[in-house]
């Protein structure tokens, strides 16, 4: 098994953000599978999901106030 090339956390955020909105192509997905660190993907996914939920809560509070 060949070692995976290192991927920066910024690249991970970009990949997770694109996947979050469903705009990842299959070629990029395959490249990400080879290079992204799974721990970084999990951390980025949880952080982006939390940011999304907090944004929704803020919007609802602004509208209902």
PQR file of N, CA, C, O and H, with PARSE charges and radii, in Angstrom:
ATOM      1  N   UNK A   1       0.846  -1.180   0.000 -0.4000 1.5000
ATOM      2  CA  UNK A   1       0.000   0.000   0.000 -0.0000 2.0000
ATOM      3  C   UNK A   1       0.885   1.235   0.000  0.5500 1.7000
ATOM      4  O   UNK A   1       1.769   1.361   0.847 -0.5500 1.4000
ATOM      5  N   UNK A   2       0.664   2.131  -0.922 -0.4000 1.5000
ATOM      6  CA  UNK A   2       1.463   3.349  -1.033 -0.0000 2.0000
ATOM      7  C   UNK A   2       0.997   4.371  -0.007  0.5500 1.7000
ATOM      8  O   UNK A   2      -0.194   4.442   0.296 -0.5500 1.4000
ATOM      9  H   UNK A   2      -0.054   2.028  -1.610  0.4000 1.0000
ATOM     10  N   UNK A   3       1.930   5.176   0.539 -0.4000 1.5000
ATOM     11  CA  UNK A   3       1.508   6.216   1.490 -0.0000 2.0000
ATOM     12  C   UNK A   3       0.680   7.290   0.804  0.5500 1.7000
ATOM     13  O   UNK A   3       0.896   7.628  -0.360 -0.5500 1.4000
ATOM     14  H   UNK A   3       2.898   5.119   0.292  0.4000 1.0000
ATOM     15  N   UNK A   4      -0.269   7.813   1.559 -0.4000 1.5000
ATOM     16  CA  UNK A   4      -1.132   8.869   1.023 -0.0000 2.0000
ATOM     17  C   UNK A   4      -0.397  10.196   1.045  0.5500 1.7000
ATOM     18  O   UNK A   4       0.330  10.482   1.996 -0.5500 1.4000
ATOM     19  H   UNK A   4      -0.444   7.539   2.504  0.4000 1.0000
ATOM     20  N   UNK A   5      -0.573  11.009   0.017 -0.4000 1.5000
ATOM     21  CA  UNK A   5       0.021  12.348   0.070 -0.0000 2.0000
ATOM     22  C   UNK A   5      -0.700  13.185   1.117  0.5500 1.7000
ATOM     23  O   UNK A   5      -1.910  13.059   1.305 -0.5500 1.4000
ATOM     24  H   UNK A   5      -1.163  10.776  -0.756  0.4000 1.0000
ATOM     25  N   UNK A   6       0.055  14.038   1.790 -0.4000 1.5000
ATOM     26  CA  UNK A   6      -0.525  14.865   2.851 -0.0000 2.0000
ATOM     27  C   UNK A   6      -1.459  15.910   2.259  0.5500 1.7000
ATOM     28  O   UNK A   6      -1.213  16.446   1.178 -0.5500 1.4000
ATOM     29  H   UNK A   6       1.038  14.140   1.637  0.4000 1.0000
ATOM     30  N   UNK A   7      -2.519  16.184   2.976 -0.4000 1.5000
ATOM     31  CA  UNK A   7      -3.493  17.177   2.551 -0.0000 2.0000
ATOM     32  C   UNK A   7      -3.661  18.170   3.696  0.5500 1.7000
ATOM     33  O   UNK A   7      -3.724  17.769   4.858 -0.5500 1.4000
ATOM     34  H   UNK A   7      -2.719  15.749   3.854  0.4000 1.0000
ATOM     35  N   UNK A   8      -3.732  19.440   3.382 -0.4000 1.5000
ATOM     36  CA  UNK A   8      -3.860  20.459   4.425 -0.0000 2.0000
ATOM     37  C   UNK A   8      -5.291  20.490   4.965  0.5500 1.7000
ATOM     38  O   UNK A   8      -6.223  19.982   4.341 -0.5500 1.4000
ATOM     39  H   UNK A   8      -3.680  19.765   2.438  0.4000 1.0000
ATOM     40  N   UNK A   9      -5.436  21.099   6.135 -0.4000 1.5000
ATOM     41  CA  UNK A   9      -6.763  21.199   6.737 -0.0000 2.0000
ATOM     42  C   UNK A   9      -7.651  22.110   5.901  0.5500 1.7000
ATOM     43  O   UNK A   9      -8.866  21.918   5.856 -0.5500 1.4000
ATOM     44  H   UNK A   9      -4.679  21.512   6.642  0.4000 1.0000
ATOM     45  N   UNK A  10      -7.054  23.106   5.236 -0.4000 1.5000
ATOM     46  CA  UNK A  10      -7.827  23.989   4.359 -0.0000 2.0000
ATOM     47  C   UNK A  10      -8.417  23.201   3.187  0.5500 1.7000
ATOM     48  O   UNK A  10      -9.559  23.438   2.794 -0.5500 1.4000
ATOM     49  H   UNK A  10      -6.067  23.262   5.274  0.4000 1.0000
ATOM     50  N   UNK A  11      -7.653  22.274   2.635 -0.4000 1.5000
ATOM     51  CA  UNK A  11      -8.173  21.424   1.557 -0.0000 2.0000
ATOM     52  C   UNK A  11      -9.294  20.539   2.080  0.5500 1.7000
ATOM     53  O   UNK A  11     -10.270  20.276   1.378 -0.5500 1.4000
ATOM     54  H   UNK A  11      -6.725  22.081   2.955  0.4000 1.0000
ATOM     55  N   UNK A  12      -9.147  20.083   3.317 -0.4000 1.5000
ATOM     56  CA  UNK A  12     -10.197  19.277   3.926 -0.0000 2.0000
ATOM     57  C   UNK A  12     -11.467  20.087   4.093  0.5500 1.7000
ATOM     58  O   UNK A  12     -12.558  19.597   3.800 -0.5500 1.4000
ATOM     59  H   UNK A  12      -8.354  20.296   3.887  0.4000 1.0000
ATOM     60  N   UNK A  13     -11.341  21.334   4.566 -0.4000 1.5000
ATOM     61  CA  UNK A  13     -12.514  22.201   4.720 -0.0000 2.0000
ATOM     62  C   UNK A  13     -13.198  22.440   3.380  0.5500 1.7000
ATOM     63  O   UNK A  13     -14.426  22.435   3.295 -0.5500 1.4000
ATOM     64  H   UNK A  13     -10.456  21.732   4.804  0.4000 1.0000
ATOM     65  N   UNK A  14     -12.412  22.648   2.345 -0.4000 1.5000
ATOM     66  CA  UNK A  14     -12.972  22.865   1.010 -0.0000 2.0000
ATOM     67  C   UNK A  14     -13.734  21.622   0.538  0.5500 1.7000
ATOM     68  O   UNK A  14     -14.839  21.734   0.007 -0.5500 1.4000
ATOM     69  H   UNK A  14     -11.414  22.653   2.414  0.4000 1.0000
ATOM     70  N   UNK A  15     -13.152  20.459   0.730 -0.4000 1.5000
ATOM     71  CA  UNK A  15     -13.791  19.211   0.301 -0.0000 2.0000
ATOM     72  C   UNK A  15     -15.061  18.933   1.095  0.5500 1.7000
ATOM     73  O   UNK A  15     -16.077  18.537   0.525 -0.5500 1.4000
ATOM     74  H   UNK A  15     -12.254  20.368   1.161  0.4000 1.0000
ATOM     75  N   UNK A  16     -15.007  19.138   2.403 -0.4000 1.5000
ATOM     76  CA  UNK A  16     -16.182  18.892   3.246 -0.0000 2.0000
ATOM     77  C   UNK A  16     -17.276  19.908   2.940  0.5500 1.7000
ATOM     78  O   UNK A  16     -18.456  19.560   2.895 -0.5500 1.4000
ATOM     79  H   UNK A  16     -14.181  19.460   2.866  0.4000 1.0000
ATOM     80  N   UNK A  17     -16.885  21.157   2.732 -0.4000 1.5000
ATOM     81  CA  UNK A  17     -17.872  22.191   2.391 -0.0000 2.0000
ATOM     82  C   UNK A  17     -18.575  21.891   1.081  0.5500 1.7000
ATOM     83  O   UNK A  17     -19.793  22.039   0.978 -0.5500 1.4000
ATOM     84  H   UNK A  17     -15.927  21.439   2.768  0.4000 1.0000
ATOM     85  N   UNK A  18     -17.820  21.472   0.084 -0.4000 1.5000
ATOM     86  CA  UNK A  18     -18.423  21.127  -1.203 -0.0000 2.0000
ATOM     87  C   UNK A  18     -19.319  19.898  -1.070  0.5500 1.7000
ATOM     88  O   UNK A  18     -20.389  19.839  -1.676 -0.5500 1.4000
ATOM     89  H   UNK A  18     -16.831  21.351   0.167  0.4000 1.0000
ATOM     90  N   UNK A  19     -18.892  18.939  -0.293 -0.4000 1.5000
ATOM     91  CA  UNK A  19     -19.705  17.735  -0.085 -0.0000 2.0000
ATOM     92  C   UNK A  19     -20.963  18.055   0.722  0.5500 1.7000
ATOM     93  O   UNK A  19     -22.019  17.458   0.512 -0.5500 1.4000
ATOM     94  H   UNK A  19     -18.023  18.987   0.199  0.4000 1.0000
ATOM     95  N   UNK A  20     -20.831  18.998   1.639 -0.4000 1.5000
ATOM     96  CA  UNK A  20     -21.953  19.408   2.487 -0.0000 2.0000
ATOM     97  C   UNK A  20     -23.109  19.914   1.637  0.5500 1.7000
ATOM     98  O   UNK A  20     -24.273  19.692   1.971 -0.5500 1.4000
ATOM     99  H   UNK A  20     -19.973  19.483   1.809  0.4000 1.0000
ATOM    100  N   UNK A  21     -22.793  20.590   0.542 -0.4000 1.5000
ATOM    101  CA  UNK A  21     -23.823  21.134  -0.336 -0.0000 2.0000
ATOM    102  C   UNK A  21     -24.063  20.272  -1.564  0.5500 1.7000
ATOM    103  O   UNK A  21     -24.876  20.630  -2.417 -0.5500 1.4000
ATOM    104  H   UNK A  21     -21.848  20.770   0.271  0.4000 1.0000
ATOM    105  N   UNK A  22     -23.372  19.145  -1.671 -0.4000 1.5000
ATOM    106  CA  UNK A  22     -23.629  18.191  -2.749 -0.0000 2.0000
ATOM    107  C   UNK A  22     -23.086  18.588  -4.097  0.5500 1.7000
ATOM    108  O   UNK A  22     -23.683  18.251  -5.120 -0.5500 1.4000
ATOM    109  H   UNK A  22     -22.711  18.854  -0.979  0.4000 1.0000
ATOM    110  N   UNK A  23     -21.969  19.297  -4.133 -0.4000 1.5000
ATOM    111  CA  UNK A  23     -21.420  19.731  -5.416 -0.0000 2.0000
ATOM    112  C   UNK A  23     -20.058  19.097  -5.717  0.5500 1.7000
ATOM    113  O   UNK A  23     -19.270  19.665  -6.473 -0.5500 1.4000
ATOM    114  H   UNK A  23     -21.485  19.571  -3.303  0.4000 1.0000
ATOM    115  N   UNK A  24     -19.774  17.932  -5.136 -0.4000 1.5000
ATOM    116  CA  UNK A  24     -18.511  17.239  -5.406 -0.0000 2.0000
ATOM    117  C   UNK A  24     -18.659  16.379  -6.638  0.5500 1.7000
ATOM    118  O   UNK A  24     -19.640  15.650  -6.786 -0.5500 1.4000
ATOM    119  H   UNK A  24     -20.414  17.470  -4.522  0.4000 1.0000
ATOM    120  N   UNK A  25     -17.684  16.465  -7.521 -0.4000 1.5000
ATOM    121  CA  UNK A  25     -17.631  15.590  -8.681 -0.0000 2.0000
ATOM    122  C   UNK A  25     -16.966  14.272  -8.312  0.5500 1.7000
ATOM    123  O   UNK A  25     -16.269  14.190  -7.300 -0.5500 1.4000
ATOM    124  H   UNK A  25     -16.887  17.057  -7.401  0.4000 1.0000
ATOM    125  N   UNK A  26     -17.174  13.255  -9.110 -0.4000 1.5000
ATOM    126  CA  UNK A  26     -16.612  11.946  -8.775 -0.0000 2.0000
ATOM    127  C   UNK A  26     -15.096  11.946  -8.863  0.5500 1.7000
ATOM    128  O   UNK A  26     -14.439  11.251  -8.088 -0.5500 1.4000
ATOM    129  H   UNK A  26     -17.740  13.321  -9.931  0.4000 1.0000
ATOM    130  N   UNK A  27     -14.527  12.704  -9.783 -0.4000 1.5000
ATOM    131  CA  UNK A  27     -13.069  12.762  -9.902 -0.0000 2.0000
ATOM    132  C   UNK A  27     -12.457  13.386  -8.648  0.5500 1.7000
ATOM    133  O   UNK A  27     -11.471  12.878  -8.115 -0.5500 1.4000
ATOM    134  H   UNK A  27     -15.061  13.268 -10.413  0.4000 1.0000
ATOM    135  N   UNK A  28     -13.048  14.494  -8.178 -0.4000 1.5000
ATOM    136  CA  UNK A  28     -12.545  15.128  -6.962 -0.0000 2.0000
ATOM    137  C   UNK A  28     -12.743  14.227  -5.750  0.5500 1.7000
ATOM    138  O   UNK A  28     -11.891  14.172  -4.864 -0.5500 1.4000
ATOM    139  H   UNK A  28     -13.850  14.907  -8.611  0.4000 1.0000
ATOM    140  N   UNK A  29     -13.866  13.526  -5.714 -0.4000 1.5000
ATOM    141  CA  UNK A  29     -14.135  12.616  -4.614 -0.0000 2.0000
ATOM    142  C   UNK A  29     -13.072  11.525  -4.540  0.5500 1.7000
ATOM    143  O   UNK A  29     -12.586  11.205  -3.455 -0.5500 1.4000
ATOM    144  H   UNK A  29     -14.558  13.571  -6.434  0.4000 1.0000
ATOM    145  N   UNK A  30     -12.713  10.960  -5.671 -0.4000 1.5000
ATOM    146  CA  UNK A  30     -11.689   9.918  -5.695 -0.0000 2.0000
ATOM    147  C   UNK A  30     -10.332  10.468  -5.249  0.5500 1.7000
ATOM    148  O   UNK A  30      -9.603   9.799  -4.516 -0.5500 1.4000
ATOM    149  H   UNK A  30     -13.107  11.219  -6.552  0.4000 1.0000
ATOM    150  N   UNK A  31      -9.992  11.677  -5.685 -0.4000 1.5000
ATOM    151  CA  UNK A  31      -8.733  12.293  -5.260 -0.0000 2.0000
ATOM    152  C   UNK A  31      -8.744  12.563  -3.761  0.5500 1.7000
ATOM    153  O   UNK A  31      -7.729  12.382  -3.088 -0.5500 1.4000
ATOM    154  H   UNK A  31     -10.584  12.220  -6.280  0.4000 1.0000
ATOM    155  N   UNK A  32      -9.891  12.995  -3.237 -0.4000 1.5000
ATOM    156  CA  UNK A  32     -10.010  13.244  -1.802 -0.0000 2.0000
ATOM    157  C   UNK A  32      -9.869  11.960  -1.002  0.5500 1.7000
ATOM    158  O   UNK A  32      -9.246  11.962   0.060 -0.5500 1.4000
ATOM    159  H   UNK A  32     -10.715  13.142  -3.784  0.4000 1.0000
ATOM    160  N   UNK A  33     -10.427  10.881  -1.484 -0.4000 1.5000
ATOM    161  CA  UNK A  33     -10.342   9.604  -0.781 -0.0000 2.0000
ATOM    162  C   UNK A  33      -8.884   9.155  -0.633  0.5500 1.7000
ATOM    163  O   UNK A  33      -8.533   8.474   0.331 -0.5500 1.4000
ATOM    164  H   UNK A  33     -10.933  10.880  -2.346  0.4000 1.0000
ATOM    165  N   UNK A  34      -8.057   9.533  -1.577 -0.4000 1.5000
ATOM    166  CA  UNK A  34      -6.646   9.149  -1.518 -0.0000 2.0000
ATOM    167  C   UNK A  34      -5.822  10.063  -0.614  0.5500 1.7000
ATOM    168  O   UNK A  34      -4.813   9.625  -0.061 -0.5500 1.4000
ATOM    169  H   UNK A  34      -8.343  10.086  -2.360  0.4000 1.0000
ATOM    170  N   UNK A  35      -6.228  11.320  -0.451 -0.4000 1.5000
ATOM    171  CA  UNK A  35      -5.335  12.261   0.213 -0.0000 2.0000
ATOM    172  C   UNK A  35      -5.820  12.806   1.556  0.5500 1.7000
ATOM    173  O   UNK A  35      -4.992  13.195   2.380 -0.5500 1.4000
ATOM    174  H   UNK A  35      -7.047  11.676  -0.900  0.4000 1.0000
ATOM    175  N   UNK A  36      -7.116  12.847   1.802 -0.4000 1.5000
ATOM    176  CA  UNK A  36      -7.610  13.485   3.022 -0.0000 2.0000
ATOM    177  C   UNK A  36      -7.455  12.582   4.237  0.5500 1.7000
ATOM    178  O   UNK A  36      -7.595  11.362   4.156 -0.5500 1.4000
ATOM    179  H   UNK A  36      -7.789  12.530   1.132  0.4000 1.0000
ATOM    180  N   UNK A  37      -7.160  13.222   5.367 -0.4000 1.5000
ATOM    181  CA  UNK A  37      -7.046  12.523   6.639 -0.0000 2.0000
ATOM    182  C   UNK A  37      -8.459  12.324   7.204  0.5500 1.7000
ATOM    183  O   UNK A  37      -9.193  13.299   7.360 -0.5500 1.4000
ATOM    184  H   UNK A  37      -7.046  14.213   5.432  0.4000 1.0000
ATOM    185  N   UNK A  38      -8.850  11.094   7.509 -0.4000 1.5000
ATOM    186  CA  UNK A  38     -10.212  10.853   8.003 -0.0000 2.0000
ATOM    187  C   UNK A  38     -10.545  11.617   9.288  0.5500 1.7000
ATOM    188  O   UNK A  38     -11.688  12.034   9.476 -0.5500 1.4000
ATOM    189  H   UNK A  38      -8.253  10.302   7.382  0.4000 1.0000
ATOM    190  N   UNK A  39      -9.581  11.801  10.157 -0.4000 1.5000
ATOM    191  CA  UNK A  39      -9.832  12.548  11.392 -0.0000 2.0000
ATOM    192  C   UNK A  39     -10.144  14.003  11.062  0.5500 1.7000
ATOM    193  O   UNK A  39     -11.045  14.591  11.662 -0.5500 1.4000
ATOM    194  H   UNK A  39      -8.652  11.462  10.004  0.4000 1.0000
ATOM    195  N   UNK A  40      -9.417  14.590  10.123 -0.4000 1.5000
ATOM    196  CA  UNK A  40      -9.690  15.967   9.705 -0.0000 2.0000
ATOM    197  C   UNK A  40     -11.084  16.087   9.100  0.5500 1.7000
ATOM    198  O   UNK A  40     -11.785  17.071   9.337 -0.5500 1.4000
ATOM    199  H   UNK A  40      -8.685  14.113   9.636  0.4000 1.0000
ATOM    200  N   UNK A  41     -11.484  15.088   8.320 -0.4000 1.5000
ATOM    201  CA  UNK A  41     -12.807  15.108   7.692 -0.0000 2.0000
ATOM    202  C   UNK A  41     -13.905  15.079   8.758  0.5500 1.7000
ATOM    203  O   UNK A  41     -14.890  15.810   8.655 -0.5500 1.4000
ATOM    204  H   UNK A  41     -10.915  14.289   8.127  0.4000 1.0000
ATOM    205  N   UNK A  42     -13.740  14.248   9.768 -0.4000 1.5000
ATOM    206  CA  UNK A  42     -14.735  14.148  10.839 -0.0000 2.0000
ATOM    207  C   UNK A  42     -14.822  15.460  11.614  0.5500 1.7000
ATOM    208  O   UNK A  42     -15.918  15.956  11.873 -0.5500 1.4000
ATOM    209  H   UNK A  42     -12.940  13.654   9.852  0.4000 1.0000
ATOM    210  N   UNK A  43     -13.671  16.025  11.985 -0.4000 1.5000
ATOM    211  CA  UNK A  43     -13.649  17.285  12.731 -0.0000 2.0000
ATOM    212  C   UNK A  43     -14.274  18.404  11.907  0.5500 1.7000
ATOM    213  O   UNK A  43     -15.085  19.173  12.422 -0.5500 1.4000
ATOM    214  H   UNK A  43     -12.780  15.622  11.775  0.4000 1.0000
ATOM    215  N   UNK A  44     -13.907  18.499  10.644 -0.4000 1.5000
ATOM    216  CA  UNK A  44     -14.458  19.540   9.776 -0.0000 2.0000
ATOM    217  C   UNK A  44     -15.962  19.361   9.588  0.5500 1.7000
ATOM    218  O   UNK A  44     -16.703  20.345   9.585 -0.5500 1.4000
ATOM    219  H   UNK A  44     -13.249  17.874  10.226  0.4000 1.0000
ATOM    220  N   UNK A  45     -16.417  18.134   9.432 -0.4000 1.5000
ATOM    221  CA  UNK A  45     -17.846  17.871   9.262 -0.0000 2.0000
ATOM    222  C   UNK A  45     -18.656  18.264  10.482  0.5500 1.7000
ATOM    223  O   UNK A  45     -19.722  18.868  10.358 -0.5500 1.4000
ATOM    224  H   UNK A  45     -15.815  17.335   9.434  0.4000 1.0000
ATOM    225  N   UNK A  46     -18.157  17.923  11.653 -0.4000 1.5000
ATOM    226  CA  UNK A  46     -18.859  18.281  12.891 -0.0000 2.0000
ATOM    227  C   UNK A  46     -18.868  19.796  13.073  0.5500 1.7000
ATOM    228  O   UNK A  46     -19.887  20.370  13.459 -0.5500 1.4000
ATOM    229  H   UNK A  46     -17.292  17.432  11.754  0.4000 1.0000
ATOM    230  N   UNK A  47     -17.737  20.445  12.795 -0.4000 1.5000
ATOM    231  CA  UNK A  47     -17.658  21.897  12.947 -0.0000 2.0000
ATOM    232  C   UNK A  47     -18.602  22.603  11.974  0.5500 1.7000
ATOM    233  O   UNK A  47     -19.285  23.555  12.351 -0.5500 1.4000
ATOM    234  H   UNK A  47     -16.910  19.979  12.481  0.4000 1.0000
ATOM    235  N   UNK A  48     -18.643  22.141  10.728 -0.4000 1.5000
ATOM    236  CA  UNK A  48     -19.520  22.781   9.742 -0.0000 2.0000
ATOM    237  C   UNK A  48     -20.991  22.526  10.061  0.5500 1.7000
ATOM    238  O   UNK A  48     -21.823  23.412   9.862 -0.5500 1.4000
ATOM    239  H   UNK A  48     -18.089  21.367  10.421  0.4000 1.0000
ATOM    240  N   UNK A  49     -21.321  21.355  10.541 -0.4000 1.5000
ATOM    241  CA  UNK A  49     -22.704  21.068  10.919 -0.0000 2.0000
ATOM    242  C   UNK A  49     -23.126  21.938  12.100  0.5500 1.7000
ATOM    243  O   UNK A  49     -24.242  22.456  12.124 -0.5500 1.4000
ATOM    244  H   UNK A  49     -20.645  20.636  10.703  0.4000 1.0000
ATOM    245  N   UNK A  50     -22.240  22.098  13.074 -0.4000 1.5000
ATOM    246  CA  UNK A  50     -22.548  22.952  14.225 -0.0000 2.0000
ATOM    247  C   UNK A  50     -22.718  24.407  13.795  0.5500 1.7000
ATOM    248  O   UNK A  50     -23.624  25.095  14.266 -0.5500 1.4000
ATOM    249  H   UNK A  50     -21.333  21.678  13.054  0.4000 1.0000
ATOM    250  N   UNK A  51     -21.857  24.869  12.911 -0.4000 1.5000
ATOM    251  CA  UNK A  51     -21.973  26.231  12.398 -0.0000 2.0000
ATOM    252  C   UNK A  51     -23.287  26.426  11.648  0.5500 1.7000
ATOM    253  O   UNK A  51     -23.922  27.474  11.771 -0.5500 1.4000
ATOM    254  H   UNK A  51     -21.121  24.310  12.528  0.4000 1.0000
ATOM    255  N   UNK A  52     -23.695  25.437  10.881 -0.4000 1.5000
ATOM    256  CA  UNK A  52     -24.959  25.506  10.147 -0.0000 2.0000
ATOM    257  C   UNK A  52     -26.150  25.585  11.108  0.5500 1.7000
ATOM    258  O   UNK A  52     -27.049  26.404  10.916 -0.5500 1.4000
ATOM    259  H   UNK A  52     -23.180  24.585  10.781  0.4000 1.0000
ATOM    260  N   UNK A  53     -26.157  24.746  12.127 -0.4000 1.5000
ATOM    261  CA  UNK A  53     -27.258  24.738  13.097 -0.0000 2.0000
ATOM    262  C   UNK A  53     -27.304  26.062  13.857  0.5500 1.7000
ATOM    263  O   UNK A  53     -28.379  26.626  14.059 -0.5500 1.4000
ATOM    264  H   UNK A  53     -25.427  24.080  12.283  0.4000 1.0000
ATOM    265  N   UNK A  54     -26.142  26.554  14.277 -0.4000 1.5000
ATOM    266  CA  UNK A  54     -26.112  27.832  14.989 -0.0000 2.0000
ATOM    267  C   UNK A  54     -26.583  28.975  14.098  0.5500 1.7000
ATOM    268  O   UNK A  54     -27.246  29.898  14.572 -0.5500 1.4000
ATOM    269  H   UNK A  54     -25.269  26.096  14.112  0.4000 1.0000
ATOM    270  N   UNK A  55     -26.250  28.920  12.820 -0.4000 1.5000
ATOM    271  CA  UNK A  55     -26.729  29.942  11.876 -0.0000 2.0000
ATOM    272  C   UNK A  55     -28.244  29.911  11.769  0.5500 1.7000
ATOM    273  O   UNK A  55     -28.890  30.959  11.765 -0.5500 1.4000
ATOM    274  H   UNK A  55     -25.712  28.171  12.435  0.4000 1.0000
ATOM    275  N   UNK A  56     -28.810  28.720  11.681 -0.4000 1.5000
ATOM    276  CA  UNK A  56     -30.272  28.604  11.612 -0.0000 2.0000
ATOM    277  C   UNK A  56     -30.931  29.131  12.877  0.5500 1.7000
ATOM    278  O   UNK A  56     -31.946  29.825  12.808 -0.5500 1.4000
ATOM    279  H   UNK A  56     -28.285  27.869  11.684  0.4000 1.0000
ATOM    280  N   UNK A  57     -30.362  28.808  14.023 -0.4000 1.5000
ATOM    281  CA  UNK A  57     -30.915  29.306  15.286 -0.0000 2.0000
ATOM    282  C   UNK A  57     -30.863  30.827  15.326  0.5500 1.7000
ATOM    283  O   UNK A  57     -31.829  31.469  15.738 -0.5500 1.4000
ATOM    284  H   UNK A  57     -29.538  28.245  14.079  0.4000 1.0000
ATOM    285  N   UNK A  58     -29.745  31.408  14.900 -0.4000 1.5000
ATOM    286  CA  UNK A  58     -29.613  32.863  14.881 -0.0000 2.0000
ATOM    287  C   UNK A  58     -30.623  33.507  13.947  0.5500 1.7000
ATOM    288  O   UNK A  58     -31.222  34.527  14.288 -0.5500 1.4000
ATOM    289  H   UNK A  58     -28.960  30.886  14.566  0.4000 1.0000
ATOM    290  N   UNK A  59     -30.816  32.927  12.783 -0.4000 1.5000
ATOM    291  CA  UNK A  59     -31.788  33.476  11.821 -0.0000 2.0000
ATOM    292  C   UNK A  59     -33.199  33.413  12.381  0.5500 1.7000
ATOM    293  O   UNK A  59     -33.954  34.377  12.259 -0.5500 1.4000
ATOM    294  H   UNK A  59     -30.330  32.098  12.506  0.4000 1.0000
ATOM    295  N   UNK A  60     -33.564  32.303  12.990 -0.4000 1.5000
ATOM    296  CA  UNK A  60     -34.910  32.154  13.564 -0.0000 2.0000
ATOM    297  C   UNK A  60     -35.114  33.157  14.697  0.5500 1.7000
ATOM    298  O   UNK A  60     -36.183  33.757  14.807 -0.5500 1.4000
ATOM    299  H   UNK A  60     -32.950  31.520  13.089  0.4000 1.0000
ATOM    300  N   UNK A  61     -34.111  33.342  15.529 -0.4000 1.5000
ATOM    301  CA  UNK A  61     -34.252  34.320  16.622 -0.0000 2.0000
ATOM    302  C   UNK A  61     -34.391  35.736  16.102  0.5500 1.7000
ATOM    303  O   UNK A  61     -35.143  36.537  16.658 -0.5500 1.4000
ATOM    304  H   UNK A  61     -33.242  32.855  15.440  0.4000 1.0000
ATOM    305  N   UNK A  62     -33.663  36.048  15.031 -0.4000 1.5000
ATOM    306  CA  UNK A  62     -33.761  37.389  14.455 -0.0000 2.0000
ATOM    307  C   UNK A  62     -35.141  37.618  13.840  0.5500 1.7000
ATOM    308  O   UNK A  62     -35.692  38.714  13.948 -0.5500 1.4000
ATOM    309  H   UNK A  62     -33.052  35.397  14.580  0.4000 1.0000
ATOM    310  N   UNK A  63     -35.691  36.615  13.210 -0.4000 1.5000
ATOM    311  CA  UNK A  63     -36.992  36.748  12.545 -0.0000 2.0000
ATOM    312  C   UNK A  63     -38.127  36.813  13.563  0.5500 1.7000
ATOM    313  O   UNK A  63     -39.075  37.577  13.383 -0.5500 1.4000
ATOM    314  H   UNK A  63     -35.243  35.725  13.122  0.4000 1.0000
ATOM    315  N   UNK A  64     -38.041  36.035  14.610 -0.4000 1.5000
ATOM    316  CA  UNK A  64     -39.136  35.965  15.564 -0.0000 2.0000
ATOM    317  C   UNK A  64     -39.075  37.048  16.647  0.5500 1.7000
ATOM    318  O   UNK A  64     -40.024  37.182  17.420 -0.5500 1.4000
ATOM    319  H   UNK A  64     -37.271  35.415  14.757  0.4000 1.0000
ATOM    320  N   UNK A  65     -38.009  37.807  16.723 -0.4000 1.5000
ATOM    321  CA  UNK A  65     -37.899  38.858  17.748 -0.0000 2.0000
ATOM    322  C   UNK A  65     -38.608  40.123  17.328  0.5500 1.7000
ATOM    323  O   UNK A  65     -38.614  41.104  18.071 -0.5500 1.4000
ATOM    324  H   UNK A  65     -37.239  37.698  16.095  0.4000 1.0000
TER
END
